[in-house]
Amino acid sequence: MKKRFIAVAVLTALIIFIPVGNDVGVNVDLTLKHPVAIPTKASMEQKKANKIMAMKFAKAGYGWDLRQRKCIYKIFTKESRFDNYADNKHSSAYGIGQLMNETSTDPAIQILNAYRYIKHRYDTPCKAWAHHSKGWY
C-alpha cells in the first residue's frame, strides 16, 4: 500500500512539474479563470444518499440490527440531518456525526468515523442515543 502511494505521488509530481516541449509555463502557470465554489450545504439528493449509505454501513459493517439503525438515524438526524457539510458554529464539530475536529467532507469517511467513535465510547448506537439526552453523544 505504501509503495503504491509513493508511486502515485511521484507520478502526480511528474505530471505537474515536468515541462512539455519548450513551453515551461504550461505546467507552472496554472490559474483558475472561474473559482470553484466550495459547497456549504448538501443537497436533498446528497442527504438521501448519505442516509442510505449510513444504514447500509451500520448493517453490513457493524451488524447492527433495525433497532440500532433507528438509533443511528435519530442521532444523525438530530446532529446534522445527514448533511456532510453541517458545521457547528459553537465548536469544531463538523459533518454527519458532528465529530470534534472532523476534517473530511466525504460522507463515507464521516459515517465510518462516527461509527468507530460510537462503538468505542458506547458500544451501541442506542446507548449513544440514550446519552444524547444531555445534548451530545
Stockholm file with secondary structure:
# STOCKHOLM 1.0

chainA/1-137         MKKRFIAVAVLTALIIFIPVGNDVGVNVDLTLKHPVAIPTKASMEQKKANKIMAMKFAKAGYGWDLRQRKCIYKIFTKESRFDNYADNKHSSAYGIGQLMNETSTDPAIQILNAYRYIKHRYDTPCKAWAHHSKGWY
#=GR chainA/1-137 SS CHHHHHHHHHHHHHHHHSCBTTBTHHHHCCCCSSCCCCCSSCCHHHHHHHHHHHHHHHHHHHCCCHHHHHHHHHHHHHHTTTCTTCBCTTSSEETTTTEETCCCCCHHHHHHHHHHHHHHHTSSHHHHHHHGGGSCC
#=GC SS_cons         CHHHHHHHHHHHHHHHHSCBTTBTHHHHCCCCSSCCCCCSSCCHHHHHHHHHHHHHHHHHHHCCCHHHHHHHHHHHHHHTTTCTTCBCTTSSEETTTTEETCCCCCHHHHHHHHHHHHHHHTSSHHHHHHHGGGSCC
//
